[in-house]
Amino acid sequence: MERSEIIAKQSQYLFGVSNYYQEPLVMVRGDGQYLYDSDGRAYLDFFGGILTVSIGHCHSAVNKRIHEQVDTLQHVSTLYPTIPVVELAEKLAAMTPGRLQKSFFTNSGTEANETAVLLAQVYTGRHEVIAFRHAYHGRSQLAMSLTAHAPWRHGPTAIPGIKHAHSAYCYRCPFGLTYPSCDLRCAQDMEELIQTTTSGEVAAVIAEPIQGVGGFITPPPGYFQEVERIVKQYGGLFIADEVQTGWGRTGKYMFGIQHWGIEPDIMTSAKGMANGAPIGWTITTPEVAEAFQGLTISTFGGNPVSTAAALGTLDVIEEENLAHNAEVMGGQLMDGLRELQRTYPLLGDVRGKGLMIGMEFVHEKKRPAPDLTVAFLEATKKRGLLLGKGGLYGNVIRVAPGLNITAVDVTEALTIIQEALADISVP
Ligand SMILES: Cc1ncc(COP(=O)(O)O)c(C=O)c1O
């Protein structure tokens, strides 16, 4: 099929899809850090299908596990235990911080978060949940209500009992303060939020350690410790949504929340844990899991093929110490981007951890620049580099390559980014 025919069929037969770029790219092949379009052109992929292809496209170790599993046993549902699902659950209990031990598998991050909130409500016997402004947690009615971006909600917030705390968006501090003299005012505000907008008895707080769709908003040191202290004081559980931040993405640690030393009561993930095979995952402590009695089922949750893909992916991440690689490569990328920020004032903020780096584009006086962001995205595409976009104002470029990239990839990306910045800058 020709590119134009594929695009025409997409618009005729699909709905709810939005593509990047004025002329959408049709991808036909992936190999390592490269994607190839329908004209055979190669692109250095620094967004990995939204932080999902964590160890490169069509990785042979993952594909081998998938092929073997498809040829052996494809689906039985949760009515029967299988080898890959118990192997994966055991591995996850060992990888996660604190006392997290019991897993429930689904098919997406949305379902993982649905499961987490339900668990917290069942365990505490309470209903109200605190989420954060600028958060994204998925596309079900509950997940859209937790999400705090008008454009990602379709209709009013359907689920009651969700309150949104201030996010630690230091570049645009909601209190007009500066870290560290702010004394973490945004975190402390959570106490007043609970006292004034809830019954005082909350089931949980749900937090992305670094807000993904929100534009890689990265809280300062101490922030989540304060949030946890307040939520615990009011009897709520701490849910870490690691859908984007998990699996070494933020460098050094396996999970983003470990940068703040928090041991969550419930953790969720999806995306990068199976390198592109559909999976959702919720893990909790034995006591919280114990509270969940009665019938529930996810037909495809924990299916042998996705769990085999996850086992293959996590083996590579561990064996190749990719959390460390993300820290080192992320450091090089961050240094390069901060250097460019000195030359290009339209780069208002460069933030993040590991290989999760946001570049916020602004006009004068920090006015969001979605126009420059789109122009930059087109200019990088033209030069063969794929990046992501995000932020409430659509003015943040998200840089999130595979965890196993090399210094050569970093240099290539930085060169293209520099040329694209020069392209869109007003002389
Ligand atoms: C932090 C976070 N949570 C949850 C989700 C929802 O995951 P899914 O699209 O797999 O339902 C996303 C998706 O982008 C996400 O970024």
PDBQT file of the ligand as one rigid body, heavy atoms in Angstrom, charges set to zero:
ROOT
HETATM    1  C1  LIG A 501       1.679   8.059  33.585  1.00  0.00    +0.000 C 
HETATM    2  C2  LIG A 501       0.675   7.327  32.755  1.00  0.00    +0.000 A 
HETATM    3  N1  LIG A 501      -0.253   6.584  33.360  1.00  0.00    +0.000 NA
HETATM    4  C3  LIG A 501      -1.167   5.892  32.650  1.00  0.00    +0.000 A 
HETATM    5  C4  LIG A 501      -1.190   5.938  31.283  1.00  0.00    +0.000 A 
HETATM    6  C5  LIG A 501      -2.217   5.164  30.518  1.00  0.00    +0.000 C 
HETATM    7  O1  LIG A 501      -1.623   4.077  29.904  1.00  0.00    +0.000 OA
HETATM    8  P1  LIG A 501      -2.345   3.352  28.654  1.00  0.00    +0.000 P 
HETATM    9  O2  LIG A 501      -2.318   4.295  27.516  1.00  0.00    +0.000 OA
HETATM   10  O3  LIG A 501      -1.509   2.119  28.467  1.00  0.00    +0.000 OA
HETATM   11  O4  LIG A 501      -3.721   3.023  29.113  1.00  0.00    +0.000 OA
HETATM   12  C6  LIG A 501      -0.244   6.697  30.601  1.00  0.00    +0.000 A 
HETATM   13  C7  LIG A 501      -0.240   6.776  29.126  1.00  0.00    +0.000 C 
HETATM   14  O5  LIG A 501       0.399   7.579  28.528  1.00  0.00    +0.000 OA
HETATM   15  C8  LIG A 501       0.706   7.415  31.368  1.00  0.00    +0.000 A 
HETATM   16  O6  LIG A 501       1.629   8.184  30.766  1.00  0.00    +0.000 OA
ENDROOT
TORSDOF 0
